[in-house]
Amino acid sequence: MVRSFCASLLLAVLLGGCAGIPFEAPVLGPTRQLTAAELLEPFWLGEAATYRIRQSGLFQLRGMKLPIEGFMELDAGSRYARLVALEGMGLKLFDLTVTADTVEVHHLLPDLRRHPGLAEAVADSVRRIFFLPQPSSADRLEIASRDYRLRRSGSDEVTFVFGGEPPLLLEKRSQGPSGDWQVGYYQYREMTGRLIPEGIFLQDRRAGYTLTLWLESVKSIEK
């Protein structure tokens, strides 16, 4: 069951941010022989769909803790997101449009302007969680006893970890000149006919921020 925002935030704070992840660890079992294409069949961001997402979260950057509630319209095919974040009493914190390589700031609370790079960090988080990089059937597949890994070599080393039954994306990580970060996906449940993670945790070790997200509801919409 989805936790309430207050309970989730309290749990995140008690666990000390990136020192602990407030989601249940995935249950892993024996793997089987699959192709990369078969592994990607259940992937909810692998098709050109548009979602309306209600979410809550905790963003932490250089000692700042920013609890948020909000809404996002996510076009997975076009890699476009419109993100509106509110604090608990309904005050608008920020309103951003994020694409694969741009961010447009429609609104940013004046108090938040004292934290340089906040909008860019949020935009990078959205891209890494929902847009790029994405696993591909062209990636190199490695099958271990309890998980599957798709690896991609280049200027950055990118790894996608799948596990469970059916195998679902559990972790995405990248290390190289452009950054050192990872995203974990937790507690999948069925929404809009797809298995979608209820909890997401992103850590950017180089930039020094974390983002914990609870996807409270996800609805598929027509464009």
TORTORBA-843697 format. One record per residue (C-alpha): residue in one letter; x, y, z. Coordinates in steps of 0.001 Angstrom, whole numbers, padded with zeros to 6 digits, always signed. Layout:
% residues N
aXYZ ...
This chain:
% residues 223
m+000000+000000+000000 v+001244+003496-000810 r+002406+005296+002298 s+001014+008709+003086 f+003305+011616+002340 c+003886+012485+005988 a+004685+008920+006974 s+007013+008529+004006 l+008849+011731+004742 l+009251+010865+008421 l+010627+007469+007529 a+013079+008974+005049 v+014385+011430+007619 l+014702+008773+010308 l+016687+006603+007952 g+019104+009437+007355 g+018663+010151+003650 c+021162+008290+001499 a+022381+006254+004509 g+019198+004148+004193 i+016563+003559+001539 p+012951+003578+002809 f+011685+000849+000498 e+011468-002910+000699 a+014400-004710-000921 p+013423-006630-004074 v+012959-010375-003833 l+015373-012134-006183 g+015086-015706-007381 p+016803-018004-009840 t+017264-016584-013323 r+016413-018256-016612 q+017585-017963-020189 l+016158-014779-021703 t+017154-012505-024547 a+017622-008773-023975 a+014436-008111-025989 e+012425-010499-023768 l+013858-008841-020677 l+012592-005451-021861 e+009011-006519-022660 p+007523-005490-019251 f+009479-002192-019130 w+006877+000537-018577 l+008946+003346-020126 g+009804+001346-023219 e+006724+002417-025167 a+005445+005766-026445 a+002920+006388-023658 t+001934+009503-021739 y+001332+009336-017985 r-000067+011665-015346 i+001756+010968-012090 r+000973+012117-008556 q+004050+011872-006375 s+005653+012859-003097 g+009312+012992-002296 l+012330+014291-000472 f+015079+016153-002336 q+018376+016695-000504 l+021137+018943-001832 r+024168+020236+000119 g+022456+020078+003498 m+019080+021344+002238 k+016092+019026+002739 l+013133+019829+000508 p+009959+017732+001036 i+007682+017921-001986 e+004310+016830-003271 g+003320+017320-006836 f+002200+016239-010240 m+003998+015372-013428 e+002869+014808-016984 l+005369+012431-018545 d+005585+011739-022283 a+007882+008718-022386 g+008086+008598-026178 s+008977+012282-026668 r+011047+012430-023462 y+009148+015414-022140 a+007951+016128-018604 r+006056+019006-016999 l+006692+018898-013258 v+004875+020963-010612 a+005999+020613-006982 l+004146+021876-003912 e+004910+021932-000215 g+002452+020424+002261 m+000232+023523+002569 g-000129+023910-001209 l+002523+026586-001839 k+004059+026115-005289 l+007784+025405-004989 f+008662+025059-008635 d+007197+024448-012076 l+009571+023018-014684 t+009463+021640-018198 v+012200+019049-018722 t+013288+017471-022008 a+016197+015173-022818 d+018603+018136-022933 t+016816+021290-021723 v+015016+022665-018677 e+012580+025586-018710 v+011823+027235-015367 h+008227+028525-015286 h+008325+029202-011550 l+010860+028867-008749 l+010094+029988-005208 p+012365+032945-004355 d+013744+031187-001264 l+014879+028307-003477 r+016840+030621-005747 r+019408+030811-002958 h+020433+027258-003863 p+022296+027501-007199 g+021781+024578-009504 l+018558+023371-007881 a+016458+023451-011065 e+019238+021768-013042 a+019640+019051-010395 v+015893+018337-010429 a+015928+018230-014234 d+018891+015829-014252 s+017034+013617-011772 v+013943+013489-013984 r+016055+012614-017030 r+017976+009853-015288 i+014908+008292-013686 f+012519+008483-016647 f+014371+009373-019879 l+018031+008626-020474 p+019830+006374-020543 q+017281+003663-021251 p+018026-000063-021560 s+018177-001382-025107 s+018089-004798-026736 a+021451-003821-028273 d+023108-003740-024832 r+025345-006619-023779 l+023367-009141-021695 e+024897-010941-018731 i+022854-013507-016799 a+023967-014268-013240 s+022386-016720-010811 r+019961-014130-009321 d+019913-011126-011664 y+020298-009990-015253 r+022522-007121-016402 l+022518-005083-019568 r+025822-003260-020018 r+026763-000419-022334 s+030313+000766-022868 g+031343+004214-024053 s+032598+007409-022484 d+030430+006375-019510 e+029927+002814-018281 v+026190+002205-017945 t+024608-000836-016277 f+020946-001836-015982 v+020115-004509-013395 f+016940-006610-013654 g+015582-009183-011236 g+012523-010850-009760 e+009765-012695-011601 p+008912-011351-014042 p+012335-009667-014266 l+011936-005909-013823 l+014370-003004-013856 l+015785-002697-010329 e+018758-000420-010810 k+020338+001901-013336 r+023845+003238-012786 s+026372+005281-014733 q+029970+006186-014053 g+032323+008211-016207 p+033241+011754-017267 s+029627+012951-017279 g+028777+011780-013750 d+028644+009112-011061 w+025082+008232-010108 q+022582+005427-009660 v+018820+004979-009506 g+016981+002201-007664 y+013407+001138-008481 y+011374-000567-005733 q+008018-002120-004855 y+006507-002629-008280 r+002748-002802-008481 e+000222-002814-011297 m-000948+000610-012449 t-002575+001359-015823 g-002086-002278-016766 r+001692-002099-016338 l+004047-002989-013505 i+005365+000359-012254 p+007702+001072-009313 e+006063+002612-006274 g+009399+003832-004873 i+012445+005377-006542 f+015751+006441-005001 l+018399+008413-006894 q+021865+009275-005613 d+024307+011522-007462 r+027629+011020-005693 r+029520+013646-007676 a+026949+016442-007430 g+026076+015516-003840 y+022292+015177-003922 t+019651+012499-003463 l+016013+012255-004469 t+013522+009847-002900 l+010204+009523-004746 w+006918+007811-003921 l+004716+007415-007012 e+001308+007725-005379 s-000687+007199-008587 v+000068+006756-012274 k-002583+007140-014969 s-002240+006699-018710 i-003688+009628-020694 e-004362+010361-024339 k-002446+013201-025978 
